[in-house]
């Protein structure tokens, strides 16, 4: 699920050239960004950043925006289901 979500998010990456390198981010995922010497390297870095960003957000109880129908909303199970 995590890998699928990251791949979906990377399709929305926006690149901004900077002095000798690229800056990239996904507009829907505030605070997650990366930079690299090429667009390809920037995208690789962004994938790694997104993994940490998502895991940290989940640990802190933050809502992770849905992308392409993928989300991290967890359904609470009732006591009846847990006992089964």
N, CA, C and O atoms as a GROMACS GRO file, in nm:
protein
  336
    1UNK      N    1   0.081  -0.120   0.000
    1UNK     CA    2   0.000   0.000   0.000
    1UNK      C    3   0.086   0.126   0.000
    1UNK      O    4   0.058   0.221  -0.074
    2UNK      N    5   0.189   0.128   0.082
    2UNK     CA    6   0.277   0.245   0.092
    2UNK      C    7   0.345   0.271  -0.042
    2UNK      O    8   0.350   0.384  -0.090
    3UNK      N    9   0.398   0.166  -0.102
    3UNK     CA   10   0.468   0.180  -0.230
    3UNK      C   11   0.372   0.229  -0.339
    3UNK      O   12   0.409   0.316  -0.418
    4UNK      N   13   0.250   0.176  -0.343
    4UNK     CA   14   0.152   0.218  -0.442
    4UNK      C   15   0.116   0.365  -0.424
    4UNK      O   16   0.104   0.440  -0.521
    5UNK      N   17   0.099   0.406  -0.299
    5UNK     CA   18   0.064   0.544  -0.269
    5UNK      C   19   0.177   0.638  -0.315
    5UNK      O   20   0.150   0.742  -0.377
    6UNK      N   21   0.300   0.603  -0.284
    6UNK     CA   22   0.414   0.687  -0.322
    6UNK      C   23   0.424   0.697  -0.474
    6UNK      O   24   0.446   0.806  -0.527
    7UNK      N   25   0.408   0.586  -0.544
    7UNK     CA   26   0.413   0.589  -0.690
    7UNK      C   27   0.303   0.679  -0.746
    7UNK      O   28   0.326   0.754  -0.841
    8UNK      N   29   0.184   0.671  -0.689
    8UNK     CA   30   0.073   0.756  -0.733
    8UNK      C   31   0.106   0.903  -0.707
    8UNK      O   32   0.082   0.988  -0.792
    9UNK      N   33   0.160   0.932  -0.590
    9UNK     CA   34   0.192   1.070  -0.554
    9UNK      C   35   0.300   1.128  -0.645
    9UNK      O   36   0.294   1.246  -0.682
   10UNK      N   37   0.398   1.047  -0.681
   10UNK     CA   38   0.508   1.097  -0.764
   10UNK      C   39   0.462   1.140  -0.903
   10UNK      O   40   0.530   1.219  -0.969
   11UNK      N   41   0.348   1.090  -0.948
   11UNK     CA   42   0.295   1.133  -1.077
   11UNK      C   43   0.255   1.281  -1.075
   11UNK      O   44   0.245   1.344  -1.180
   12UNK      N   45   0.234   1.335  -0.956
   12UNK     CA   46   0.192   1.474  -0.943
   12UNK      C   47   0.307   1.567  -0.904
   12UNK      O   48   0.286   1.684  -0.871
   13UNK      N   49   0.428   1.515  -0.909
   13UNK     CA   50   0.544   1.596  -0.869
   13UNK      C   51   0.559   1.718  -0.960
   13UNK      O   52   0.542   1.711  -1.081
   14UNK      N   53   0.590   1.828  -0.897
   14UNK     CA   54   0.616   1.955  -0.966
   14UNK      C   55   0.764   1.984  -0.951
   14UNK      O   56   0.820   1.973  -0.841
   15UNK      N   57   0.828   2.021  -1.061
   15UNK     CA   58   0.972   2.050  -1.060
   15UNK      C   59   0.996   2.198  -1.082
   15UNK      O   60   0.936   2.260  -1.169
   16UNK      N   61   1.084   2.252  -1.001
   16UNK     CA   62   1.128   2.391  -1.017
   16UNK      C   63   1.280   2.390  -1.029
   16UNK      O   64   1.348   2.350  -0.935
   17UNK      N   65   1.333   2.432  -1.144
   17UNK     CA   66   1.479   2.439  -1.155
   17UNK      C   67   1.535   2.548  -1.064
   17UNK      O   68   1.479   2.657  -1.054
   18UNK      N   69   1.645   2.515  -1.000
   18UNK     CA   70   1.714   2.611  -0.915
   18UNK      C   71   1.857   2.622  -0.968
   18UNK      O   72   1.888   2.564  -1.072
   19UNK      N   73   1.940   2.692  -0.902
   19UNK     CA   74   2.078   2.710  -0.946
   19UNK      C   75   2.152   2.576  -0.946
   19UNK      O   76   2.200   2.530  -0.842
   20UNK      N   77   2.161   2.514  -1.063
   20UNK     CA   78   2.237   2.390  -1.077
   20UNK      C   79   2.169   2.265  -1.025
   20UNK      O   80   2.230   2.158  -1.026
   21UNK      N   81   2.045   2.274  -0.981
   21UNK     CA   82   1.974   2.156  -0.934
   21UNK      C   83   1.824   2.176  -0.948
   21UNK      O   84   1.778   2.282  -0.991
   22UNK      N   85   1.749   2.074  -0.912
   22UNK     CA   86   1.603   2.078  -0.920
   22UNK      C   87   1.543   2.066  -0.782
   22UNK      O   88   1.596   1.996  -0.695
   23UNK      N   89   1.432   2.132  -0.762
   23UNK     CA   90   1.351   2.126  -0.641
   23UNK      C   91   1.219   2.063  -0.684
   23UNK      O   92   1.163   2.103  -0.786
   24UNK      N   93   1.168   1.965  -0.608
   24UNK     CA   94   1.041   1.904  -0.646
   24UNK      C   95   0.956   1.876  -0.522
   24UNK      O   96   1.006   1.859  -0.411
   25UNK      N   97   0.825   1.872  -0.547
   25UNK     CA   98   0.729   1.850  -0.440
   25UNK      C   99   0.598   1.802  -0.501
   25UNK      O  100   0.578   1.812  -0.622
   26UNK      N  101   0.509   1.752  -0.416
   26UNK     CA  102   0.374   1.714  -0.457
   26UNK      C  103   0.281   1.813  -0.388
   26UNK      O  104   0.274   1.815  -0.265
   27UNK      N  105   0.210   1.895  -0.464
   27UNK     CA  106   0.127   2.001  -0.404
   27UNK      C  107   0.029   1.953  -0.298
   27UNK      O  108   0.003   2.025  -0.201
   28UNK      N  109  -0.026   1.834  -0.313
   28UNK     CA  110  -0.123   1.782  -0.217
   28UNK      C  111  -0.060   1.744  -0.082
   28UNK      O  112  -0.130   1.730   0.018
   29UNK      N  113   0.072   1.727  -0.080
   29UNK     CA  114   0.140   1.678   0.041
   29UNK      C  115   0.232   1.787   0.095
   29UNK      O  116   0.353   1.788   0.070
   30UNK      N  117   0.174   1.878   0.169
   30UNK     CA  118   0.247   1.993   0.220
   30UNK      C  119   0.362   1.954   0.310
   30UNK      O  120   0.348   1.870   0.399
   31UNK      N  121   0.477   2.015   0.286
   31UNK     CA  122   0.593   1.993   0.370
   31UNK      C  123   0.685   1.883   0.321
   31UNK      O  124   0.793   1.865   0.377
   32UNK      N  125   0.645   1.809   0.219
   32UNK     CA  126   0.729   1.704   0.164
   32UNK      C  127   0.792   1.755   0.034
   32UNK      O  128   0.721   1.782  -0.063
   33UNK      N  129   0.924   1.767   0.033
   33UNK     CA  130   0.994   1.818  -0.084
   33UNK      C  131   1.133   1.757  -0.090
   33UNK      O  132   1.181   1.701   0.008
   34UNK      N  133   1.196   1.770  -0.204
   34UNK     CA  134   1.333   1.718  -0.221
   34UNK      C  135   1.404   1.803  -0.325
   34UNK      O  136   1.342   1.882  -0.396
   35UNK      N  137   1.534   1.785  -0.333
   35UNK     CA  138   1.612   1.850  -0.438
   35UNK      C  139   1.720   1.753  -0.484
   35UNK      O  140   1.762   1.665  -0.410
   36UNK      N  141   1.763   1.773  -0.608
   36UNK     CA  142   1.865   1.687  -0.664
   36UNK      C  143   1.926   1.750  -0.787
   36UNK      O  144   1.872   1.848  -0.841
   37UNK      N  145   2.038   1.696  -0.833
   37UNK     CA  146   2.109   1.755  -0.947
   37UNK      C  147   2.036   1.737  -1.081
   37UNK      O  148   2.060   1.812  -1.176
   38UNK      N  149   1.947   1.637  -1.089
   38UNK     CA  150   1.868   1.614  -1.210
   38UNK      C  151   1.723   1.590  -1.168
   38UNK      O  152   1.695   1.566  -1.051
   39UNK      N  153   1.632   1.596  -1.265
   39UNK     CA  154   1.492   1.567  -1.233
   39UNK      C  155   1.477   1.423  -1.185
   39UNK      O  156   1.402   1.396  -1.091
   40UNK      N  157   1.548   1.331  -1.248
   40UNK     CA  158   1.538   1.190  -1.209
   40UNK      C  159   1.586   1.170  -1.065
   40UNK      O  160   1.520   1.100  -0.988
   41UNK      N  161   1.698   1.229  -1.030
   41UNK     CA  162   1.750   1.214  -0.893
   41UNK      C  163   1.658   1.284  -0.793
   41UNK      O  164   1.639   1.235  -0.681
   42UNK      N  165   1.604   1.395  -0.832
   42UNK     CA  166   1.512   1.467  -0.745
   42UNK      C  167   1.389   1.381  -0.716
   42UNK      O  168   1.340   1.378  -0.603
   43UNK      N  169   1.339   1.312  -0.816
   43UNK     CA  170   1.222   1.226  -0.801
   43UNK      C  171   1.253   1.107  -0.709
   43UNK      O  172   1.170   1.068  -0.628
   44UNK      N  173   1.373   1.050  -0.722
   44UNK     CA  174   1.414   0.941  -0.634
   44UNK      C  175   1.419   0.990  -0.489
   44UNK      O  176   1.369   0.924  -0.398
   45UNK      N  177   1.479   1.105  -0.470
   45UNK     CA  178   1.487   1.164  -0.336
   45UNK      C  179   1.349   1.191  -0.280
   45UNK      O  180   1.323   1.166  -0.162
   46UNK      N  181   1.259   1.243  -0.364
   46UNK     CA  182   1.124   1.273  -0.319
   46UNK      C  183   1.052   1.147  -0.275
   46UNK      O  184   0.977   1.149  -0.178
   47UNK      N  185   1.072   1.037  -0.346
   47UNK     CA  186   1.011   0.910  -0.306
   47UNK      C  187   1.054   0.868  -0.167
   47UNK      O  188   0.972   0.821  -0.088
   48UNK      N  189   1.182   0.885  -0.137
   48UNK     CA  190   1.234   0.852  -0.004
   48UNK      C  191   1.178   0.947   0.102
   48UNK      O  192   1.143   0.904   0.212
   49UNK      N  193   1.169   1.073   0.069
   49UNK     CA  194   1.112   1.172   0.162
   49UNK      C  195   0.966   1.139   0.191
   49UNK      O  196   0.921   1.146   0.305
   50UNK      N  197   0.892   1.104   0.086
   50UNK     CA  198   0.750   1.075   0.104
   50UNK      C  199   0.728   0.956   0.197
   50UNK      O  200   0.636   0.957   0.277
   51UNK      N  201   0.812   0.855   0.186
   51UNK     CA  202   0.798   0.740   0.275
   51UNK      C  203   0.811   0.783   0.421
   51UNK      O  204   0.728   0.746   0.505
   52UNK      N  205   0.913   0.859   0.451
   52UNK     CA  206   0.932   0.908   0.588
   52UNK      C  207   0.820   1.003   0.630
   52UNK      O  208   0.772   0.996   0.743
   53UNK      N  209   0.779   1.091   0.539
   53UNK     CA  210   0.674   1.189   0.567
   53UNK      C  211   0.543   1.119   0.602
   53UNK      O  212   0.476   1.157   0.698
   54UNK      N  213   0.508   1.015   0.526
   54UNK     CA  214   0.384   0.940   0.550
   54UNK      C  215   0.391   0.866   0.683
   54UNK      O  216   0.299   0.875   0.764
   55UNK      N  217   0.499   0.794   0.706
   55UNK     CA  218   0.512   0.715   0.829
   55UNK      C  219   0.511   0.805   0.952
   55UNK      O  220   0.449   0.772   1.053
   56UNK      N  221   0.580   0.918   0.945
   56UNK     CA  222   0.581   1.010   1.058
   56UNK      C  223   0.442   1.068   1.081
   56UNK      O  224   0.396   1.079   1.194
   57UNK      N  225   0.376   1.106   0.972
   57UNK     CA  226   0.241   1.160   0.983
   57UNK      C  227   0.146   1.061   1.047
   57UNK      O  228   0.066   1.098   1.134
   58UNK      N  229   0.153   0.935   1.005
   58UNK     CA  230   0.066   0.833   1.064
   58UNK      C  231   0.097   0.813   1.212
   58UNK      O  232   0.006   0.799   1.294
   59UNK      N  233   0.225   0.812   1.246
   59UNK     CA  234   0.264   0.795   1.386
   59UNK      C  235   0.211   0.909   1.472
   59UNK      O  236   0.175   0.889   1.588
   60UNK      N  237   0.207   1.030   1.415
   60UNK     CA  238   0.161   1.147   1.489
   60UNK      C  239   0.009   1.162   1.483
   60UNK      O  240  -0.046   1.256   1.540
   61UNK      N  241  -0.060   1.069   1.414
   61UNK     CA  242  -0.204   1.074   1.406
   61UNK      C  243  -0.259   1.175   1.306
   61UNK      O  244  -0.376   1.212   1.312
   62UNK      N  245  -0.173   1.219   1.214
   62UNK     CA  246  -0.216   1.317   1.115
   62UNK      C  247  -0.288   1.247   1.000
   62UNK      O  248  -0.263   1.130   0.971
   63UNK      N  249  -0.376   1.320   0.937
   63UNK     CA  250  -0.447   1.269   0.820
   63UNK      C  251  -0.358   1.282   0.697
   63UNK      O  252  -0.298   1.387   0.674
   64UNK      N  253  -0.348   1.175   0.620
   64UNK     CA  254  -0.270   1.175   0.496
   64UNK      C  255  -0.369   1.190   0.381
   64UNK      O  256  -0.461   1.109   0.368
   65UNK      N  257  -0.353   1.293   0.297
   65UNK     CA  258  -0.449   1.314   0.188
   65UNK      C  259  -0.457   1.194   0.092
   65UNK      O  260  -0.355   1.130   0.064
   66UNK      N  261  -0.575   1.165   0.044
   66UNK     CA  262  -0.593   1.059  -0.054
   66UNK      C  263  -0.536   1.104  -0.188
   66UNK      O  264  -0.546   1.221  -0.226
   67UNK      N  265  -0.476   1.010  -0.259
   67UNK     CA  266  -0.425   1.036  -0.393
   67UNK      C  267  -0.470   0.922  -0.481
   67UNK      O  268  -0.445   0.805  -0.451
   68UNK      N  269  -0.536   0.955  -0.590
   68UNK     CA  270  -0.587   0.856  -0.685
   68UNK      C  271  -0.668   0.746  -0.615
   68UNK      O  272  -0.658   0.629  -0.652
   69UNK      N  273  -0.746   0.784  -0.516
   69UNK     CA  274  -0.830   0.688  -0.445
   69UNK      C  275  -0.757   0.607  -0.339
   69UNK      O  276  -0.819   0.525  -0.271
   70UNK      N  277  -0.628   0.628  -0.324
   70UNK     CA  278  -0.550   0.557  -0.221
   70UNK      C  279  -0.543   0.644  -0.097
   70UNK      O  280  -0.516   0.763  -0.105
   71UNK      N  281  -0.568   0.582   0.019
   71UNK     CA  282  -0.561   0.659   0.143
   71UNK      C  283  -0.518   0.568   0.258
   71UNK      O  284  -0.508   0.446   0.244
   72UNK      N  285  -0.496   0.630   0.369
   72UNK     CA  286  -0.453   0.558   0.490
   72UNK      C  287  -0.558   0.569   0.599
   72UNK      O  288  -0.525   0.567   0.718
   73UNK      N  289  -0.684   0.580   0.560
   73UNK     CA  290  -0.792   0.582   0.658
   73UNK      C  291  -0.812   0.441   0.710
   73UNK      O  292  -0.834   0.348   0.633
   74UNK      N  293  -0.805   0.426   0.839
   74UNK     CA  294  -0.821   0.295   0.900
   74UNK      C  295  -0.961   0.285   0.960
   74UNK      O  296  -1.009   0.378   1.025
   75UNK      N  297  -1.023   0.174   0.938
   75UNK     CA  298  -1.156   0.150   0.990
   75UNK      C  299  -1.142   0.082   1.125
   75UNK      O  300  -1.073  -0.019   1.138
   76UNK      N  301  -1.207   0.140   1.225
   76UNK     CA  302  -1.204   0.081   1.358
   76UNK      C  303  -1.289  -0.045   1.360
   76UNK      O  304  -1.402  -0.045   1.311
   77UNK      N  305  -1.235  -0.150   1.416
   77UNK     CA  306  -1.308  -0.276   1.421
   77UNK      C  307  -1.387  -0.283   1.552
   77UNK      O  308  -1.340  -0.237   1.656
   78UNK      N  309  -1.506  -0.340   1.545
   78UNK     CA  310  -1.588  -0.353   1.664
   78UNK      C  311  -1.534  -0.468   1.749
   78UNK      O  312  -1.455  -0.549   1.701
   79UNK      N  313  -1.575  -0.474   1.874
   79UNK     CA  314  -1.531  -0.581   1.964
   79UNK      C  315  -1.576  -0.717   1.913
   79UNK      O  316  -1.506  -0.816   1.933
   80UNK      N  317  -1.691  -0.724   1.846
   80UNK     CA  318  -1.740  -0.851   1.793
   80UNK      C  319  -1.644  -0.906   1.687
   80UNK      O  320  -1.618  -1.026   1.684
   81UNK      N  321  -1.591  -0.819   1.601
   81UNK     CA  322  -1.500  -0.863   1.495
   81UNK      C  323  -1.368  -0.907   1.556
   81UNK      O  324  -1.311  -1.008   1.514
   82UNK      N  325  -1.317  -0.833   1.653
   82UNK     CA  326  -1.191  -0.866   1.715
   82UNK      C  327  -1.198  -1.000   1.788
   82UNK      O  328  -1.099  -1.074   1.791
   83UNK      N  329  -1.310  -1.032   1.845
   83UNK     CA  330  -1.324  -1.157   1.922
   83UNK      C  331  -1.334  -1.279   1.830
   83UNK      O  332  -1.308  -1.391   1.874
   84UNK      N  333  -1.370  -1.260   1.705
   84UNK     CA  334  -1.391  -1.372   1.614
   84UNK      C  335  -1.265  -1.444   1.577
   84UNK      O  336  -1.268  -1.540   1.501
   0.00000   0.00000   0.00000
